[in-house]
Structure formats: structure tokens, C-alpha cells
Amino acid sequence: MLDNIFRYVRYLERRKMIGQLHSWNSFDQTTPIIGLLVPLEVAMNECAQWSGQEITRFEFIKYLRDQGVHVFNTLDEFMQEKARGGSRPTPRKSKRLMQIVDQLNVSKERVQYSTVQDRFVLVGKNGRVHEDDANLSTMHVYVSGRSKRHWSSIKRKLSFLKLLKDEGKGGHFSFDALPSVEQAATIRNIVGMSKCHTITETQKNALQTHASAIRERRRATSLQLA
């Protein structure tokens, strides 16, 4: 029987011999598929040399399965499972997040895909806004302050939000209802996002006229040089 003082799974993880096969896949939508990334014999011999224990194939497989590690019968089975994953699907920008973008009156270019969080995030100079994992109607705001004093000022200004976590010089807030115009301006300024300036029809027509005039001047200049 394997000695429990040796944490073989942790050791194999450090040696990059165990890992999540597909970071977007799971057996039951909640538990990721963790498996050996090398042949069983390679992992077993590595653990035997590290611990000095004699390890049989049967008890090693049982140990791994008890620890939630998926063990493949053959290398071909592992390769088939690895290939089955295909390309990583990119999540869509949610309607709720885009509602917040409109309410805060910021550029849609600030919505960026975060590979770390595996979601789209509204990014500012001092923080970010994103959806809650469990409740998509709840939004989270993370803000980083320059100092403890600055962070205290941020908390006072964002008192209309629910403070979830205080990290000393920054922290996490949440909100459910769409912020008012005044609240949106506060969030926008603190997170560090510029306000989008809407162009009126009069301004749009003036810009189009100006652009047409520039094109005509360039055309006339090119004809003179021809």
C-alpha cells in the first residue's frame, strides 16, 4: 500500500506529468478532466525513484483514481482524448456586459477577452468590470488604489456598491441594478475609463462636408501635377 506521506499527485503536477486535458471541458460541467500527461509507467517510475517506495501498477492506478486523476488504459486512448478537445471555444460577449458598457458610456473597444479569467472583461486603467460566475445579472468591479489613503477615498465614493473583499489598497465590489447616470460616471472615473463623446447629426454632417472638401482639394492637386 502506498505511503500517504508522499503526495504523488502534487509531485507529478510540479513535474508537469499531471494536468487538465482540456481547460474548457469537464465530465459534469463543474469538475475538470485531470489526467496523466505521460504514459503510466513513466509517472509510476518517477514516483518510485522520488519516494524510494516499491509501487505496483495496480496500487498506483487505484491511488490516482482515488485522487480524481483520470488514468488511460493505453497511450492511444490518451492521444484520442487529447485530440477530441479541438480548439478552445471563446465565450461570447454577454448582453449584460454590453448593457453596462452602454450605461457607463465607454468605448466597446475596452471589452477584452481575458485568457486568465476565461471571460470578456471591461478593462480600465485602474481596474475592471465583469460578470459574476454564478449569477450573470450581478456585476463585479475590481479597483486598485495607489495607497491605503487613496483606497479609503475610493471606498467612500463607491459606497453605493457592495464591498465584497478589502485587500488593503484595492478590492472587489458588486452590484445588480444598472447604475444611475451619476453612479456610472463615478464608476467610470474610478476604474479609469474615458467617456465616449456622442456626435450630433449637425457635427456628423460638418465632419462629412469637411472630409469631402479635403478629398476635392487632393483631387485638384493631383490633376495639376499630372
C-alpha positions as CSV (number, residue, x, y, z in Angstrom):
1,M,0.0,0.0,0.0
2,L,1.3,3.5,-0.9
3,D,2.6,5.6,2.0
4,N,0.3,8.6,2.3
5,I,3.1,10.9,3.5
6,F,4.2,11.1,-0.2
7,R,2.0,13.4,-2.1
8,Y,2.5,11.8,-5.5
9,V,-0.2,13.9,-7.3
10,R,1.4,17.2,-6.1
11,Y,4.8,15.9,-7.1
12,L,3.6,14.9,-10.6
13,E,1.9,18.3,-11.1
14,R,5.2,20.0,-10.3
15,R,6.9,17.7,-12.8
16,K,4.2,18.6,-15.4
17,M,3.1,15.0,-15.6
18,I,-0.5,15.6,-14.5
19,G,-2.7,18.4,-15.8
20,Q,-6.1,19.4,-17.1
21,L,-6.6,17.8,-20.5
22,H,-8.9,20.5,-21.8
23,S,-9.2,23.7,-19.7
24,W,-12.7,24.2,-21.1
25,N,-14.0,20.7,-20.7
26,S,-15.3,18.6,-17.8
27,F,-17.2,15.4,-17.1
28,D,-20.1,17.1,-15.4
29,Q,-19.7,20.8,-16.3
30,T,-18.1,21.5,-12.9
31,T,-15.2,19.0,-12.5
32,P,-12.3,19.5,-14.9
33,I,-10.8,16.4,-16.6
34,I,-7.5,15.9,-14.9
35,G,-5.3,13.1,-16.2
36,L,-1.8,11.9,-16.7
37,L,0.1,13.7,-19.5
38,V,2.7,11.0,-19.8
39,P,2.5,7.1,-20.0
40,L,1.5,5.5,-16.8
41,E,4.9,3.6,-16.4
42,V,6.8,6.9,-16.8
43,A,4.8,8.5,-14.0
44,M,5.0,5.4,-11.8
45,N,8.8,5.1,-12.1
46,E,9.2,8.8,-11.4
47,C,7.3,8.5,-8.2
48,A,9.1,5.3,-7.2
49,Q,12.5,6.9,-7.6
50,W,11.4,10.1,-5.8
51,S,9.9,8.3,-2.8
52,G,12.1,5.2,-2.6
53,Q,9.0,3.0,-2.4
54,E,8.2,0.0,-4.4
55,I,5.0,0.7,-6.3
56,T,2.9,-1.8,-8.2
57,R,0.8,-0.8,-11.3
58,F,-2.4,-1.8,-9.6
59,E,-2.0,0.2,-6.4
60,F,-0.6,3.2,-8.4
61,I,-3.7,3.3,-10.7
62,K,-6.0,2.9,-7.7
63,Y,-4.2,5.8,-5.9
64,L,-4.5,8.1,-8.9
65,R,-8.2,7.3,-9.4
66,D,-8.9,7.9,-5.7
67,Q,-7.3,11.3,-6.1
68,G,-9.5,12.1,-9.1
69,V,-6.9,11.7,-11.8
70,H,-8.2,10.1,-15.0
71,V,-6.0,7.1,-16.0
72,F,-6.0,5.9,-19.6
73,N,-5.5,2.3,-20.4
74,T,-3.2,3.0,-23.4
75,L,-1.3,5.9,-24.8
76,D,-3.5,5.8,-27.9
77,E,-6.6,6.3,-25.7
78,F,-4.9,9.4,-24.1
79,M,-4.0,10.8,-27.6
80,Q,-7.6,10.3,-28.8
81,E,-8.9,12.1,-25.7
82,K,-6.4,14.9,-26.2
83,A,-7.3,15.3,-29.9
84,R,-11.0,15.3,-29.1
85,G,-10.7,18.6,-27.3
86,G,-10.3,20.5,-30.6
87,S,-9.8,24.3,-30.5
88,R,-10.7,26.3,-27.4
89,P,-14.1,27.9,-27.7
90,T,-14.1,31.6,-27.0
91,P,-17.1,32.8,-24.9
92,R,-19.4,35.5,-26.3
93,K,-19.8,39.0,-25.0
94,S,-22.9,38.8,-22.9
95,K,-25.8,41.2,-23.3
96,R,-25.5,42.2,-19.6
97,L,-21.9,43.2,-20.0
98,M,-22.7,45.2,-23.1
99,Q,-25.6,46.9,-21.2
100,I,-23.0,48.0,-18.6
101,V,-20.8,49.3,-21.4
102,D,-23.6,51.4,-22.7
103,Q,-24.7,52.6,-19.2
104,L,-21.1,53.6,-18.4
105,N,-20.9,55.3,-21.8
106,V,-17.5,53.9,-22.6
107,S,-15.9,52.5,-25.8
108,K,-16.8,48.9,-26.7
109,E,-13.0,48.5,-27.5
110,R,-12.5,48.3,-23.7
111,V,-14.2,44.9,-23.7
112,Q,-11.3,42.5,-23.9
113,Y,-11.1,38.7,-23.6
114,S,-9.1,37.6,-20.6
115,T,-7.3,34.3,-21.1
116,V,-6.7,34.1,-17.3
117,Q,-10.3,34.6,-16.3
118,D,-11.7,32.9,-19.5
119,R,-14.3,35.6,-20.0
120,F,-14.8,39.0,-21.5
121,V,-13.8,41.9,-19.2
122,L,-14.4,45.6,-19.3
123,V,-10.9,47.0,-18.7
124,G,-9.9,50.3,-17.3
125,K,-6.6,51.9,-16.2
126,N,-7.3,51.2,-12.5
127,G,-9.5,48.1,-12.6
128,R,-12.0,46.0,-14.4
129,V,-15.7,45.1,-14.6
130,H,-17.0,41.6,-15.3
131,E,-20.0,39.3,-14.6
132,D,-20.4,37.0,-11.6
133,D,-19.7,33.4,-12.3
134,A,-22.9,32.1,-10.6
135,N,-25.3,35.0,-11.2
136,L,-24.9,36.7,-14.6
137,S,-27.1,39.6,-13.5
138,T,-24.6,40.5,-10.9
139,M,-21.6,42.5,-12.0
140,H,-18.2,42.8,-10.2
141,V,-15.9,45.8,-10.1
142,Y,-12.3,45.4,-9.1
143,V,-10.3,48.6,-8.3
144,S,-6.7,49.1,-7.3
145,G,-5.7,52.2,-5.3
146,R,-2.4,54.0,-5.2
147,S,-2.2,53.9,-1.4
148,K,-4.3,53.0,1.7
149,R,-5.5,56.6,1.9
150,H,-6.5,56.6,-1.8
151,W,-8.3,53.2,-1.3
152,S,-10.3,54.7,1.6
153,S,-11.3,57.5,-0.7
154,I,-12.4,55.0,-3.4
155,K,-14.5,53.1,-0.9
156,R,-16.3,56.2,0.2
157,K,-17.0,57.2,-3.4
158,L,-18.2,53.7,-4.3
159,S,-20.4,53.3,-1.2
160,F,-23.4,52.7,-3.4
161,L,-21.8,49.3,-4.4
162,K,-21.5,46.3,-2.1
163,L,-17.9,45.8,-0.9
164,L,-17.0,42.0,-1.2
165,K,-13.3,42.0,-0.5
166,D,-11.0,44.6,1.0
167,E,-7.3,43.9,0.0
168,G,-5.8,46.9,1.8
169,K,-5.0,49.0,-1.3
170,G,-7.8,47.7,-3.5
171,G,-10.7,45.4,-3.6
172,H,-13.8,43.9,-5.2
173,F,-17.3,45.4,-5.3
174,S,-20.6,44.1,-6.8
175,F,-23.9,45.5,-8.0
176,D,-27.1,44.1,-9.5
177,A,-29.2,47.1,-10.7
178,L,-27.9,49.3,-13.6
179,P,-26.1,52.3,-12.1
180,S,-27.6,55.8,-12.4
181,V,-26.0,58.4,-14.6
182,E,-24.2,59.9,-11.6
183,Q,-23.1,56.4,-10.3
184,A,-22.0,55.4,-13.8
185,A,-19.8,58.5,-14.0
186,T,-18.2,57.6,-10.6
187,I,-17.5,54.0,-11.6
188,R,-16.1,55.2,-15.0
189,N,-13.8,57.7,-13.4
190,I,-12.5,55.5,-10.6
191,V,-11.9,52.4,-12.8
192,G,-10.1,54.7,-15.3
193,M,-12.2,54.7,-18.4
194,S,-12.8,57.6,-20.7
195,K,-16.3,58.7,-21.6
196,C,-17.5,58.2,-25.1
197,H,-18.5,61.5,-26.7
198,T,-21.6,61.3,-28.8
199,I,-21.6,63.1,-32.1
200,T,-24.8,65.0,-33.1
201,E,-26.2,64.9,-36.6
202,T,-25.0,68.5,-37.1
203,Q,-21.5,67.6,-36.1
204,K,-21.6,64.5,-38.2
205,N,-22.7,66.5,-41.3
206,A,-20.0,69.1,-40.7
207,L,-17.3,66.4,-40.5
208,Q,-18.5,64.7,-43.7
209,T,-18.5,68.1,-45.5
210,H,-15.0,68.8,-44.2
211,A,-13.8,65.4,-45.4
212,S,-15.4,65.9,-48.9
213,A,-13.6,69.2,-49.2
214,I,-10.3,67.7,-48.3
215,R,-10.8,65.0,-50.9
216,E,-11.7,67.6,-53.6
217,R,-8.6,69.6,-52.8
218,R,-6.4,66.5,-53.1
219,R,-8.0,65.6,-56.4
220,A,-7.5,69.0,-57.8
221,T,-3.9,69.0,-56.7
222,S,-3.2,65.6,-58.3
223,L,-4.7,66.9,-61.6
224,Q,-2.5,69.9,-61.6
225,L,0.6,67.8,-61.1
226,A,-0.4,65.3,-63.8
